[in-house]
Amino acid sequence: MSSGERKSSLLRSQTPDSLTLEEALKLLSLPRLVGVAPDGVEVFANNGRYGPYVKRGEEFRSLESEEQMFTVGLDEALALLAAPKARGRRAAAPPLREMGVDPLTEKPLVIKDGRFGPYVTDGEFNASLRRGQTPEALTIEEASEMLSEKRAKGPAPKKKAAKKAATRKAATSTE
């Protein structure tokens, strides 16, 4: 490839068959200079491995849509760059329903939406709602009973793989 050639990835909404010349030229205009920050550093909008973003020096922030790469202004880009990076997991979702105080333990019962569906918790123990149960229809008595059953079962048994690894480690260290 000669040094004068340019190439660019298609956006998610585009296919090679549907790409127009105007869209292709728009893609080849990336990275787009959005403007110059008050401190003299250039601000760019571009499309990258993890989607559309704005960049100022070594600072990057994601854009919400691919179209924003072509429409974001300097003020909006600087506001995004001034915001703290959104890293790690998202914030915990608010509870689906606060039920009141557990009659057995005096702890507050809350229904939350988890990775495997809704569950009731007292802050220490969790119990998944059963099929047919809805967060709205669950009574405090049912929730208290579900959590007391969980408490009676005790903690989940440890995995055997960890036990095997420990015995292997002990065997190799004594040799």
Chimera marker file (.cmm) of the C-alpha trace (Angstrom):
<marker_set name="trace">
<marker id="1" x="0.000" y="0.000" z="0.000" r="1" g="1" b="0" radius="0.5"/>
<marker id="2" x="1.445" y="3.388" z="-0.956" r="1" g="1" b="0" radius="0.5"/>
<marker id="3" x="1.675" y="6.218" z="1.535" r="1" g="1" b="0" radius="0.5"/>
<marker id="4" x="-1.092" y="8.204" z="-0.214" r="1" g="1" b="0" radius="0.5"/>
<marker id="5" x="-3.780" y="5.549" z="0.304" r="1" g="1" b="0" radius="0.5"/>
<marker id="6" x="-6.292" y="5.947" z="3.096" r="1" g="1" b="0" radius="0.5"/>
<marker id="7" x="-8.662" y="3.403" z="4.524" r="1" g="1" b="0" radius="0.5"/>
<marker id="8" x="-11.436" y="3.428" z="7.118" r="1" g="1" b="0" radius="0.5"/>
<marker id="9" x="-13.749" y="0.912" z="8.769" r="1" g="1" b="0" radius="0.5"/>
<marker id="10" x="-17.453" y="0.958" z="8.009" r="1" g="1" b="0" radius="0.5"/>
<marker id="11" x="-19.888" y="1.969" z="10.715" r="1" g="1" b="0" radius="0.5"/>
<marker id="12" x="-22.175" y="-0.673" z="12.241" r="1" g="1" b="0" radius="0.5"/>
<marker id="13" x="-25.135" y="0.639" z="10.273" r="1" g="1" b="0" radius="0.5"/>
<marker id="14" x="-23.314" y="0.357" z="6.931" r="1" g="1" b="0" radius="0.5"/>
<marker id="15" x="-22.712" y="-2.526" z="4.532" r="1" g="1" b="0" radius="0.5"/>
<marker id="16" x="-20.296" y="-2.540" z="1.585" r="1" g="1" b="0" radius="0.5"/>
<marker id="17" x="-23.237" y="-2.902" z="-0.834" r="1" g="1" b="0" radius="0.5"/>
<marker id="18" x="-25.182" y="0.067" z="0.541" r="1" g="1" b="0" radius="0.5"/>
<marker id="19" x="-22.225" y="2.463" z="0.980" r="1" g="1" b="0" radius="0.5"/>
<marker id="20" x="-22.508" y="5.652" z="-1.072" r="1" g="1" b="0" radius="0.5"/>
<marker id="21" x="-19.610" y="7.780" z="-2.273" r="1" g="1" b="0" radius="0.5"/>
<marker id="22" x="-20.711" y="10.577" z="0.073" r="1" g="1" b="0" radius="0.5"/>
<marker id="23" x="-20.661" y="8.194" z="3.075" r="1" g="1" b="0" radius="0.5"/>
<marker id="24" x="-17.272" y="6.795" z="2.044" r="1" g="1" b="0" radius="0.5"/>
<marker id="25" x="-15.762" y="10.287" z="1.815" r="1" g="1" b="0" radius="0.5"/>
<marker id="26" x="-17.281" y="11.135" z="5.212" r="1" g="1" b="0" radius="0.5"/>
<marker id="27" x="-15.596" y="8.045" z="6.732" r="1" g="1" b="0" radius="0.5"/>
<marker id="28" x="-12.276" y="8.953" z="5.142" r="1" g="1" b="0" radius="0.5"/>
<marker id="29" x="-12.472" y="12.385" z="6.784" r="1" g="1" b="0" radius="0.5"/>
<marker id="30" x="-11.929" y="10.686" z="10.171" r="1" g="1" b="0" radius="0.5"/>
<marker id="31" x="-10.286" y="11.470" z="12.495" r="1" g="1" b="0" radius="0.5"/>
<marker id="32" x="-12.172" y="14.787" z="12.404" r="1" g="1" b="0" radius="0.5"/>
<marker id="33" x="-10.622" y="17.847" z="14.053" r="1" g="1" b="0" radius="0.5"/>
<marker id="34" x="-13.378" y="19.131" z="16.336" r="1" g="1" b="0" radius="0.5"/>
<marker id="35" x="-11.403" y="22.193" z="17.409" r="1" g="1" b="0" radius="0.5"/>
<marker id="36" x="-8.616" y="23.467" z="19.604" r="1" g="1" b="0" radius="0.5"/>
<marker id="37" x="-9.054" y="23.551" z="23.387" r="1" g="1" b="0" radius="0.5"/>
<marker id="38" x="-8.317" y="26.819" z="25.237" r="1" g="1" b="0" radius="0.5"/>
<marker id="39" x="-4.914" y="25.401" z="26.263" r="1" g="1" b="0" radius="0.5"/>
<marker id="40" x="-3.959" y="24.875" z="22.606" r="1" g="1" b="0" radius="0.5"/>
<marker id="41" x="-4.433" y="21.081" z="22.449" r="1" g="1" b="0" radius="0.5"/>
<marker id="42" x="-6.368" y="19.727" z="19.440" r="1" g="1" b="0" radius="0.5"/>
<marker id="43" x="-9.598" y="17.783" z="20.044" r="1" g="1" b="0" radius="0.5"/>
<marker id="44" x="-10.492" y="14.980" z="17.612" r="1" g="1" b="0" radius="0.5"/>
<marker id="45" x="-13.536" y="12.787" z="17.001" r="1" g="1" b="0" radius="0.5"/>
<marker id="46" x="-12.923" y="9.314" z="15.617" r="1" g="1" b="0" radius="0.5"/>
<marker id="47" x="-14.188" y="5.743" z="15.429" r="1" g="1" b="0" radius="0.5"/>
<marker id="48" x="-12.130" y="3.122" z="17.210" r="1" g="1" b="0" radius="0.5"/>
<marker id="49" x="-12.042" y="-0.460" z="18.340" r="1" g="1" b="0" radius="0.5"/>
<marker id="50" x="-14.572" y="0.218" z="21.121" r="1" g="1" b="0" radius="0.5"/>
<marker id="51" x="-16.788" y="2.595" z="19.153" r="1" g="1" b="0" radius="0.5"/>
<marker id="52" x="-16.922" y="6.342" z="18.541" r="1" g="1" b="0" radius="0.5"/>
<marker id="53" x="-14.891" y="8.635" z="20.827" r="1" g="1" b="0" radius="0.5"/>
<marker id="54" x="-13.419" y="12.107" z="21.331" r="1" g="1" b="0" radius="0.5"/>
<marker id="55" x="-9.731" y="12.584" z="22.109" r="1" g="1" b="0" radius="0.5"/>
<marker id="56" x="-7.725" y="15.452" z="23.587" r="1" g="1" b="0" radius="0.5"/>
<marker id="57" x="-4.049" y="14.643" z="24.027" r="1" g="1" b="0" radius="0.5"/>
<marker id="58" x="-4.019" y="11.251" z="25.783" r="1" g="1" b="0" radius="0.5"/>
<marker id="59" x="-7.586" y="11.596" z="27.180" r="1" g="1" b="0" radius="0.5"/>
<marker id="60" x="-10.397" y="9.634" z="25.502" r="1" g="1" b="0" radius="0.5"/>
<marker id="61" x="-14.179" y="9.597" z="26.150" r="1" g="1" b="0" radius="0.5"/>
<marker id="62" x="-16.804" y="7.515" z="24.387" r="1" g="1" b="0" radius="0.5"/>
<marker id="63" x="-19.540" y="9.078" z="22.309" r="1" g="1" b="0" radius="0.5"/>
<marker id="64" x="-23.105" y="7.791" z="22.496" r="1" g="1" b="0" radius="0.5"/>
<marker id="65" x="-23.613" y="7.268" z="18.745" r="1" g="1" b="0" radius="0.5"/>
<marker id="66" x="-21.567" y="6.954" z="15.579" r="1" g="1" b="0" radius="0.5"/>
<marker id="67" x="-23.363" y="9.968" z="14.092" r="1" g="1" b="0" radius="0.5"/>
<marker id="68" x="-21.949" y="12.109" z="16.941" r="1" g="1" b="0" radius="0.5"/>
<marker id="69" x="-18.456" y="11.743" z="15.429" r="1" g="1" b="0" radius="0.5"/>
<marker id="70" x="-19.585" y="14.058" z="12.630" r="1" g="1" b="0" radius="0.5"/>
<marker id="71" x="-21.774" y="16.434" z="14.681" r="1" g="1" b="0" radius="0.5"/>
<marker id="72" x="-20.065" y="16.877" z="18.086" r="1" g="1" b="0" radius="0.5"/>
<marker id="73" x="-18.951" y="20.441" z="18.735" r="1" g="1" b="0" radius="0.5"/>
<marker id="74" x="-15.937" y="21.667" z="20.694" r="1" g="1" b="0" radius="0.5"/>
<marker id="75" x="-17.954" y="22.690" z="23.774" r="1" g="1" b="0" radius="0.5"/>
<marker id="76" x="-19.734" y="19.308" z="23.935" r="1" g="1" b="0" radius="0.5"/>
<marker id="77" x="-16.449" y="17.426" z="23.416" r="1" g="1" b="0" radius="0.5"/>
<marker id="78" x="-14.695" y="19.422" z="26.165" r="1" g="1" b="0" radius="0.5"/>
<marker id="79" x="-17.623" y="18.771" z="28.528" r="1" g="1" b="0" radius="0.5"/>
<marker id="80" x="-17.316" y="15.014" z="27.850" r="1" g="1" b="0" radius="0.5"/>
<marker id="81" x="-13.558" y="15.117" z="28.388" r="1" g="1" b="0" radius="0.5"/>
<marker id="82" x="-13.962" y="17.063" z="31.647" r="1" g="1" b="0" radius="0.5"/>
<marker id="83" x="-16.289" y="14.372" z="33.067" r="1" g="1" b="0" radius="0.5"/>
<marker id="84" x="-14.653" y="11.503" z="34.977" r="1" g="1" b="0" radius="0.5"/>
<marker id="85" x="-14.048" y="8.272" z="33.109" r="1" g="1" b="0" radius="0.5"/>
<marker id="86" x="-16.867" y="5.728" z="33.386" r="1" g="1" b="0" radius="0.5"/>
<marker id="87" x="-14.954" y="2.597" z="34.298" r="1" g="1" b="0" radius="0.5"/>
<marker id="88" x="-15.730" y="-0.743" z="35.845" r="1" g="1" b="0" radius="0.5"/>
<marker id="89" x="-19.221" y="-1.864" z="36.645" r="1" g="1" b="0" radius="0.5"/>
<marker id="90" x="-22.222" y="0.359" z="36.484" r="1" g="1" b="0" radius="0.5"/>
<marker id="91" x="-23.847" y="1.638" z="39.649" r="1" g="1" b="0" radius="0.5"/>
<marker id="92" x="-26.205" y="-0.671" z="41.496" r="1" g="1" b="0" radius="0.5"/>
<marker id="93" x="-29.788" y="-0.394" z="40.336" r="1" g="1" b="0" radius="0.5"/>
<marker id="94" x="-32.335" y="0.869" z="42.843" r="1" g="1" b="0" radius="0.5"/>
<marker id="95" x="-34.461" y="-1.798" z="44.548" r="1" g="1" b="0" radius="0.5"/>
<marker id="96" x="-37.587" y="-2.972" z="42.729" r="1" g="1" b="0" radius="0.5"/>
<marker id="97" x="-39.567" y="-2.795" z="45.969" r="1" g="1" b="0" radius="0.5"/>
<marker id="98" x="-38.946" y="-2.121" z="49.648" r="1" g="1" b="0" radius="0.5"/>
<marker id="99" x="-41.073" y="-4.547" z="51.645" r="1" g="1" b="0" radius="0.5"/>
<marker id="100" x="-40.607" y="-3.420" z="55.230" r="1" g="1" b="0" radius="0.5"/>
<marker id="101" x="-39.113" y="-5.170" z="58.249" r="1" g="1" b="0" radius="0.5"/>
<marker id="102" x="-38.730" y="-8.976" z="58.446" r="1" g="1" b="0" radius="0.5"/>
<marker id="103" x="-40.922" y="-10.206" z="61.351" r="1" g="1" b="0" radius="0.5"/>
<marker id="104" x="-38.302" y="-12.830" z="62.322" r="1" g="1" b="0" radius="0.5"/>
<marker id="105" x="-34.990" y="-10.955" z="62.107" r="1" g="1" b="0" radius="0.5"/>
<marker id="106" x="-36.109" y="-7.303" z="62.300" r="1" g="1" b="0" radius="0.5"/>
<marker id="107" x="-33.979" y="-6.577" z="59.192" r="1" g="1" b="0" radius="0.5"/>
<marker id="108" x="-35.386" y="-4.546" z="56.279" r="1" g="1" b="0" radius="0.5"/>
<marker id="109" x="-36.461" y="-6.720" z="53.319" r="1" g="1" b="0" radius="0.5"/>
<marker id="110" x="-35.888" y="-5.475" z="49.780" r="1" g="1" b="0" radius="0.5"/>
<marker id="111" x="-36.634" y="-6.994" z="46.366" r="1" g="1" b="0" radius="0.5"/>
<marker id="112" x="-33.858" y="-6.362" z="43.838" r="1" g="1" b="0" radius="0.5"/>
<marker id="113" x="-33.353" y="-7.272" z="40.203" r="1" g="1" b="0" radius="0.5"/>
<marker id="114" x="-30.235" y="-9.395" z="39.808" r="1" g="1" b="0" radius="0.5"/>
<marker id="115" x="-28.326" y="-11.166" z="37.096" r="1" g="1" b="0" radius="0.5"/>
<marker id="116" x="-30.591" y="-14.230" z="37.394" r="1" g="1" b="0" radius="0.5"/>
<marker id="117" x="-33.856" y="-12.359" z="37.939" r="1" g="1" b="0" radius="0.5"/>
<marker id="118" x="-35.591" y="-10.801" z="40.930" r="1" g="1" b="0" radius="0.5"/>
<marker id="119" x="-34.613" y="-11.818" z="44.462" r="1" g="1" b="0" radius="0.5"/>
<marker id="120" x="-35.445" y="-10.841" z="48.025" r="1" g="1" b="0" radius="0.5"/>
<marker id="121" x="-32.650" y="-9.894" z="50.428" r="1" g="1" b="0" radius="0.5"/>
<marker id="122" x="-32.230" y="-8.828" z="54.044" r="1" g="1" b="0" radius="0.5"/>
<marker id="123" x="-28.714" y="-7.558" z="53.375" r="1" g="1" b="0" radius="0.5"/>
<marker id="124" x="-27.111" y="-10.835" z="54.468" r="1" g="1" b="0" radius="0.5"/>
<marker id="125" x="-29.085" y="-13.613" z="52.755" r="1" g="1" b="0" radius="0.5"/>
<marker id="126" x="-30.629" y="-13.671" z="49.278" r="1" g="1" b="0" radius="0.5"/>
<marker id="127" x="-33.490" y="-15.828" z="47.974" r="1" g="1" b="0" radius="0.5"/>
<marker id="128" x="-34.545" y="-15.928" z="44.331" r="1" g="1" b="0" radius="0.5"/>
<marker id="129" x="-38.207" y="-15.471" z="43.589" r="1" g="1" b="0" radius="0.5"/>
<marker id="130" x="-39.789" y="-18.727" z="42.442" r="1" g="1" b="0" radius="0.5"/>
<marker id="131" x="-41.608" y="-19.254" z="39.161" r="1" g="1" b="0" radius="0.5"/>
<marker id="132" x="-44.966" y="-17.563" z="39.237" r="1" g="1" b="0" radius="0.5"/>
<marker id="133" x="-43.935" y="-15.109" z="41.975" r="1" g="1" b="0" radius="0.5"/>
<marker id="134" x="-43.786" y="-11.448" z="41.032" r="1" g="1" b="0" radius="0.5"/>
<marker id="135" x="-42.080" y="-8.643" z="42.963" r="1" g="1" b="0" radius="0.5"/>
<marker id="136" x="-45.421" y="-6.819" z="43.204" r="1" g="1" b="0" radius="0.5"/>
<marker id="137" x="-47.434" y="-9.781" z="44.549" r="1" g="1" b="0" radius="0.5"/>
<marker id="138" x="-44.860" y="-11.196" z="47.008" r="1" g="1" b="0" radius="0.5"/>
<marker id="139" x="-46.008" y="-10.774" z="50.611" r="1" g="1" b="0" radius="0.5"/>
<marker id="140" x="-43.664" y="-10.009" z="53.490" r="1" g="1" b="0" radius="0.5"/>
<marker id="141" x="-44.578" y="-13.369" z="55.073" r="1" g="1" b="0" radius="0.5"/>
<marker id="142" x="-43.572" y="-15.273" z="51.912" r="1" g="1" b="0" radius="0.5"/>
<marker id="143" x="-40.324" y="-13.303" z="51.663" r="1" g="1" b="0" radius="0.5"/>
<marker id="144" x="-39.510" y="-13.938" z="55.338" r="1" g="1" b="0" radius="0.5"/>
<marker id="145" x="-40.187" y="-17.675" z="54.895" r="1" g="1" b="0" radius="0.5"/>
<marker id="146" x="-37.970" y="-17.862" z="51.783" r="1" g="1" b="0" radius="0.5"/>
<marker id="147" x="-35.077" y="-16.186" z="53.607" r="1" g="1" b="0" radius="0.5"/>
<marker id="148" x="-35.466" y="-18.375" z="56.718" r="1" g="1" b="0" radius="0.5"/>
<marker id="149" x="-35.241" y="-21.473" z="54.456" r="1" g="1" b="0" radius="0.5"/>
<marker id="150" x="-32.048" y="-20.017" z="52.956" r="1" g="1" b="0" radius="0.5"/>
<marker id="151" x="-30.606" y="-19.394" z="56.446" r="1" g="1" b="0" radius="0.5"/>
<marker id="152" x="-31.431" y="-22.987" z="57.489" r="1" g="1" b="0" radius="0.5"/>
<marker id="153" x="-29.566" y="-24.414" z="54.465" r="1" g="1" b="0" radius="0.5"/>
<marker id="154" x="-26.408" y="-22.590" z="55.472" r="1" g="1" b="0" radius="0.5"/>
<marker id="155" x="-23.679" y="-21.416" z="53.105" r="1" g="1" b="0" radius="0.5"/>
<marker id="156" x="-23.237" y="-23.043" z="49.718" r="1" g="1" b="0" radius="0.5"/>
<marker id="157" x="-20.747" y="-25.938" z="49.757" r="1" g="1" b="0" radius="0.5"/>
<marker id="158" x="-17.231" y="-25.165" z="48.568" r="1" g="1" b="0" radius="0.5"/>
<marker id="159" x="-16.231" y="-26.381" z="45.120" r="1" g="1" b="0" radius="0.5"/>
<marker id="160" x="-14.301" y="-29.659" z="44.970" r="1" g="1" b="0" radius="0.5"/>
<marker id="161" x="-11.830" y="-28.226" z="42.437" r="1" g="1" b="0" radius="0.5"/>
<marker id="162" x="-10.368" y="-25.943" z="45.088" r="1" g="1" b="0" radius="0.5"/>
<marker id="163" x="-9.969" y="-28.921" z="47.431" r="1" g="1" b="0" radius="0.5"/>
<marker id="164" x="-8.197" y="-30.962" z="44.719" r="1" g="1" b="0" radius="0.5"/>
<marker id="165" x="-5.852" y="-28.082" z="43.929" r="1" g="1" b="0" radius="0.5"/>
<marker id="166" x="-4.947" y="-27.766" z="47.608" r="1" g="1" b="0" radius="0.5"/>
<marker id="167" x="-4.153" y="-31.485" z="47.889" r="1" g="1" b="0" radius="0.5"/>
<marker id="168" x="-2.057" y="-31.357" z="44.695" r="1" g="1" b="0" radius="0.5"/>
<marker id="169" x="-0.148" y="-28.360" z="46.032" r="1" g="1" b="0" radius="0.5"/>
<marker id="170" x="0.491" y="-30.137" z="49.331" r="1" g="1" b="0" radius="0.5"/>
<marker id="171" x="1.691" y="-33.261" z="47.497" r="1" g="1" b="0" radius="0.5"/>
<marker id="172" x="4.146" y="-31.360" z="45.314" r="1" g="1" b="0" radius="0.5"/>
<marker id="173" x="5.548" y="-29.293" z="48.193" r="1" g="1" b="0" radius="0.5"/>
<marker id="174" x="6.384" y="-32.439" z="50.261" r="1" g="1" b="0" radius="0.5"/>
<marker id="175" x="8.326" y="-34.117" z="47.458" r="1" g="1" b="0" radius="0.5"/>
<link id1="1" id2="2" r="1" g="1" b="0" radius="0.2"/>
<link id1="2" id2="3" r="1" g="1" b="0" radius="0.2"/>
<link id1="3" id2="4" r="1" g="1" b="0" radius="0.2"/>
<link id1="4" id2="5" r="1" g="1" b="0" radius="0.2"/>
<link id1="5" id2="6" r="1" g="1" b="0" radius="0.2"/>
<link id1="6" id2="7" r="1" g="1" b="0" radius="0.2"/>
<link id1="7" id2="8" r="1" g="1" b="0" radius="0.2"/>
<link id1="8" id2="9" r="1" g="1" b="0" radius="0.2"/>
<link id1="9" id2="10" r="1" g="1" b="0" radius="0.2"/>
<link id1="10" id2="11" r="1" g="1" b="0" radius="0.2"/>
<link id1="11" id2="12" r="1" g="1" b="0" radius="0.2"/>
<link id1="12" id2="13" r="1" g="1" b="0" radius="0.2"/>
<link id1="13" id2="14" r="1" g="1" b="0" radius="0.2"/>
<link id1="14" id2="15" r="1" g="1" b="0" radius="0.2"/>
<link id1="15" id2="16" r="1" g="1" b="0" radius="0.2"/>
<link id1="16" id2="17" r="1" g="1" b="0" radius="0.2"/>
<link id1="17" id2="18" r="1" g="1" b="0" radius="0.2"/>
<link id1="18" id2="19" r="1" g="1" b="0" radius="0.2"/>
<link id1="19" id2="20" r="1" g="1" b="0" radius="0.2"/>
<link id1="20" id2="21" r="1" g="1" b="0" radius="0.2"/>
<link id1="21" id2="22" r="1" g="1" b="0" radius="0.2"/>
<link id1="22" id2="23" r="1" g="1" b="0" radius="0.2"/>
<link id1="23" id2="24" r="1" g="1" b="0" radius="0.2"/>
<link id1="24" id2="25" r="1" g="1" b="0" radius="0.2"/>
<link id1="25" id2="26" r="1" g="1" b="0" radius="0.2"/>
<link id1="26" id2="27" r="1" g="1" b="0" radius="0.2"/>
<link id1="27" id2="28" r="1" g="1" b="0" radius="0.2"/>
<link id1="28" id2="29" r="1" g="1" b="0" radius="0.2"/>
<link id1="29" id2="30" r="1" g="1" b="0" radius="0.2"/>
<link id1="30" id2="31" r="1" g="1" b="0" radius="0.2"/>
<link id1="31" id2="32" r="1" g="1" b="0" radius="0.2"/>
<link id1="32" id2="33" r="1" g="1" b="0" radius="0.2"/>
<link id1="33" id2="34" r="1" g="1" b="0" radius="0.2"/>
<link id1="34" id2="35" r="1" g="1" b="0" radius="0.2"/>
<link id1="35" id2="36" r="1" g="1" b="0" radius="0.2"/>
<link id1="36" id2="37" r="1" g="1" b="0" radius="0.2"/>
<link id1="37" id2="38" r="1" g="1" b="0" radius="0.2"/>
<link id1="38" id2="39" r="1" g="1" b="0" radius="0.2"/>
<link id1="39" id2="40" r="1" g="1" b="0" radius="0.2"/>
<link id1="40" id2="41" r="1" g="1" b="0" radius="0.2"/>
<link id1="41" id2="42" r="1" g="1" b="0" radius="0.2"/>
<link id1="42" id2="43" r="1" g="1" b="0" radius="0.2"/>
<link id1="43" id2="44" r="1" g="1" b="0" radius="0.2"/>
<link id1="44" id2="45" r="1" g="1" b="0" radius="0.2"/>
<link id1="45" id2="46" r="1" g="1" b="0" radius="0.2"/>
<link id1="46" id2="47" r="1" g="1" b="0" radius="0.2"/>
<link id1="47" id2="48" r="1" g="1" b="0" radius="0.2"/>
<link id1="48" id2="49" r="1" g="1" b="0" radius="0.2"/>
<link id1="49" id2="50" r="1" g="1" b="0" radius="0.2"/>
<link id1="50" id2="51" r="1" g="1" b="0" radius="0.2"/>
<link id1="51" id2="52" r="1" g="1" b="0" radius="0.2"/>
<link id1="52" id2="53" r="1" g="1" b="0" radius="0.2"/>
<link id1="53" id2="54" r="1" g="1" b="0" radius="0.2"/>
<link id1="54" id2="55" r="1" g="1" b="0" radius="0.2"/>
<link id1="55" id2="56" r="1" g="1" b="0" radius="0.2"/>
<link id1="56" id2="57" r="1" g="1" b="0" radius="0.2"/>
<link id1="57" id2="58" r="1" g="1" b="0" radius="0.2"/>
<link id1="58" id2="59" r="1" g="1" b="0" radius="0.2"/>
<link id1="59" id2="60" r="1" g="1" b="0" radius="0.2"/>
<link id1="60" id2="61" r="1" g="1" b="0" radius="0.2"/>
<link id1="61" id2="62" r="1" g="1" b="0" radius="0.2"/>
<link id1="62" id2="63" r="1" g="1" b="0" radius="0.2"/>
<link id1="63" id2="64" r="1" g="1" b="0" radius="0.2"/>
<link id1="64" id2="65" r="1" g="1" b="0" radius="0.2"/>
<link id1="65" id2="66" r="1" g="1" b="0" radius="0.2"/>
<link id1="66" id2="67" r="1" g="1" b="0" radius="0.2"/>
<link id1="67" id2="68" r="1" g="1" b="0" radius="0.2"/>
<link id1="68" id2="69" r="1" g="1" b="0" radius="0.2"/>
<link id1="69" id2="70" r="1" g="1" b="0" radius="0.2"/>
<link id1="70" id2="71" r="1" g="1" b="0" radius="0.2"/>
<link id1="71" id2="72" r="1" g="1" b="0" radius="0.2"/>
<link id1="72" id2="73" r="1" g="1" b="0" radius="0.2"/>
<link id1="73" id2="74" r="1" g="1" b="0" radius="0.2"/>
<link id1="74" id2="75" r="1" g="1" b="0" radius="0.2"/>
<link id1="75" id2="76" r="1" g="1" b="0" radius="0.2"/>
<link id1="76" id2="77" r="1" g="1" b="0" radius="0.2"/>
<link id1="77" id2="78" r="1" g="1" b="0" radius="0.2"/>
<link id1="78" id2="79" r="1" g="1" b="0" radius="0.2"/>
<link id1="79" id2="80" r="1" g="1" b="0" radius="0.2"/>
<link id1="80" id2="81" r="1" g="1" b="0" radius="0.2"/>
<link id1="81" id2="82" r="1" g="1" b="0" radius="0.2"/>
<link id1="82" id2="83" r="1" g="1" b="0" radius="0.2"/>
<link id1="83" id2="84" r="1" g="1" b="0" radius="0.2"/>
<link id1="84" id2="85" r="1" g="1" b="0" radius="0.2"/>
<link id1="85" id2="86" r="1" g="1" b="0" radius="0.2"/>
<link id1="86" id2="87" r="1" g="1" b="0" radius="0.2"/>
<link id1="87" id2="88" r="1" g="1" b="0" radius="0.2"/>
<link id1="88" id2="89" r="1" g="1" b="0" radius="0.2"/>
<link id1="89" id2="90" r="1" g="1" b="0" radius="0.2"/>
<link id1="90" id2="91" r="1" g="1" b="0" radius="0.2"/>
<link id1="91" id2="92" r="1" g="1" b="0" radius="0.2"/>
<link id1="92" id2="93" r="1" g="1" b="0" radius="0.2"/>
<link id1="93" id2="94" r="1" g="1" b="0" radius="0.2"/>
<link id1="94" id2="95" r="1" g="1" b="0" radius="0.2"/>
<link id1="95" id2="96" r="1" g="1" b="0" radius="0.2"/>
<link id1="96" id2="97" r="1" g="1" b="0" radius="0.2"/>
<link id1="97" id2="98" r="1" g="1" b="0" radius="0.2"/>
<link id1="98" id2="99" r="1" g="1" b="0" radius="0.2"/>
<link id1="99" id2="100" r="1" g="1" b="0" radius="0.2"/>
<link id1="100" id2="101" r="1" g="1" b="0" radius="0.2"/>
<link id1="101" id2="102" r="1" g="1" b="0" radius="0.2"/>
<link id1="102" id2="103" r="1" g="1" b="0" radius="0.2"/>
<link id1="103" id2="104" r="1" g="1" b="0" radius="0.2"/>
<link id1="104" id2="105" r="1" g="1" b="0" radius="0.2"/>
<link id1="105" id2="106" r="1" g="1" b="0" radius="0.2"/>
<link id1="106" id2="107" r="1" g="1" b="0" radius="0.2"/>
<link id1="107" id2="108" r="1" g="1" b="0" radius="0.2"/>
<link id1="108" id2="109" r="1" g="1" b="0" radius="0.2"/>
<link id1="109" id2="110" r="1" g="1" b="0" radius="0.2"/>
<link id1="110" id2="111" r="1" g="1" b="0" radius="0.2"/>
<link id1="111" id2="112" r="1" g="1" b="0" radius="0.2"/>
<link id1="112" id2="113" r="1" g="1" b="0" radius="0.2"/>
<link id1="113" id2="114" r="1" g="1" b="0" radius="0.2"/>
<link id1="114" id2="115" r="1" g="1" b="0" radius="0.2"/>
<link id1="115" id2="116" r="1" g="1" b="0" radius="0.2"/>
<link id1="116" id2="117" r="1" g="1" b="0" radius="0.2"/>
<link id1="117" id2="118" r="1" g="1" b="0" radius="0.2"/>
<link id1="118" id2="119" r="1" g="1" b="0" radius="0.2"/>
<link id1="119" id2="120" r="1" g="1" b="0" radius="0.2"/>
<link id1="120" id2="121" r="1" g="1" b="0" radius="0.2"/>
<link id1="121" id2="122" r="1" g="1" b="0" radius="0.2"/>
<link id1="122" id2="123" r="1" g="1" b="0" radius="0.2"/>
<link id1="123" id2="124" r="1" g="1" b="0" radius="0.2"/>
<link id1="124" id2="125" r="1" g="1" b="0" radius="0.2"/>
<link id1="125" id2="126" r="1" g="1" b="0" radius="0.2"/>
<link id1="126" id2="127" r="1" g="1" b="0" radius="0.2"/>
<link id1="127" id2="128" r="1" g="1" b="0" radius="0.2"/>
<link id1="128" id2="129" r="1" g="1" b="0" radius="0.2"/>
<link id1="129" id2="130" r="1" g="1" b="0" radius="0.2"/>
<link id1="130" id2="131" r="1" g="1" b="0" radius="0.2"/>
<link id1="131" id2="132" r="1" g="1" b="0" radius="0.2"/>
<link id1="132" id2="133" r="1" g="1" b="0" radius="0.2"/>
<link id1="133" id2="134" r="1" g="1" b="0" radius="0.2"/>
<link id1="134" id2="135" r="1" g="1" b="0" radius="0.2"/>
<link id1="135" id2="136" r="1" g="1" b="0" radius="0.2"/>
<link id1="136" id2="137" r="1" g="1" b="0" radius="0.2"/>
<link id1="137" id2="138" r="1" g="1" b="0" radius="0.2"/>
<link id1="138" id2="139" r="1" g="1" b="0" radius="0.2"/>
<link id1="139" id2="140" r="1" g="1" b="0" radius="0.2"/>
<link id1="140" id2="141" r="1" g="1" b="0" radius="0.2"/>
<link id1="141" id2="142" r="1" g="1" b="0" radius="0.2"/>
<link id1="142" id2="143" r="1" g="1" b="0" radius="0.2"/>
<link id1="143" id2="144" r="1" g="1" b="0" radius="0.2"/>
<link id1="144" id2="145" r="1" g="1" b="0" radius="0.2"/>
<link id1="145" id2="146" r="1" g="1" b="0" radius="0.2"/>
<link id1="146" id2="147" r="1" g="1" b="0" radius="0.2"/>
<link id1="147" id2="148" r="1" g="1" b="0" radius="0.2"/>
<link id1="148" id2="149" r="1" g="1" b="0" radius="0.2"/>
<link id1="149" id2="150" r="1" g="1" b="0" radius="0.2"/>
<link id1="150" id2="151" r="1" g="1" b="0" radius="0.2"/>
<link id1="151" id2="152" r="1" g="1" b="0" radius="0.2"/>
<link id1="152" id2="153" r="1" g="1" b="0" radius="0.2"/>
<link id1="153" id2="154" r="1" g="1" b="0" radius="0.2"/>
<link id1="154" id2="155" r="1" g="1" b="0" radius="0.2"/>
<link id1="155" id2="156" r="1" g="1" b="0" radius="0.2"/>
<link id1="156" id2="157" r="1" g="1" b="0" radius="0.2"/>
<link id1="157" id2="158" r="1" g="1" b="0" radius="0.2"/>
<link id1="158" id2="159" r="1" g="1" b="0" radius="0.2"/>
<link id1="159" id2="160" r="1" g="1" b="0" radius="0.2"/>
<link id1="160" id2="161" r="1" g="1" b="0" radius="0.2"/>
<link id1="161" id2="162" r="1" g="1" b="0" radius="0.2"/>
<link id1="162" id2="163" r="1" g="1" b="0" radius="0.2"/>
<link id1="163" id2="164" r="1" g="1" b="0" radius="0.2"/>
<link id1="164" id2="165" r="1" g="1" b="0" radius="0.2"/>
<link id1="165" id2="166" r="1" g="1" b="0" radius="0.2"/>
<link id1="166" id2="167" r="1" g="1" b="0" radius="0.2"/>
<link id1="167" id2="168" r="1" g="1" b="0" radius="0.2"/>
<link id1="168" id2="169" r="1" g="1" b="0" radius="0.2"/>
<link id1="169" id2="170" r="1" g="1" b="0" radius="0.2"/>
<link id1="170" id2="171" r="1" g="1" b="0" radius="0.2"/>
<link id1="171" id2="172" r="1" g="1" b="0" radius="0.2"/>
<link id1="172" id2="173" r="1" g="1" b="0" radius="0.2"/>
<link id1="173" id2="174" r="1" g="1" b="0" radius="0.2"/>
<link id1="174" id2="175" r="1" g="1" b="0" radius="0.2"/>
</marker_set>
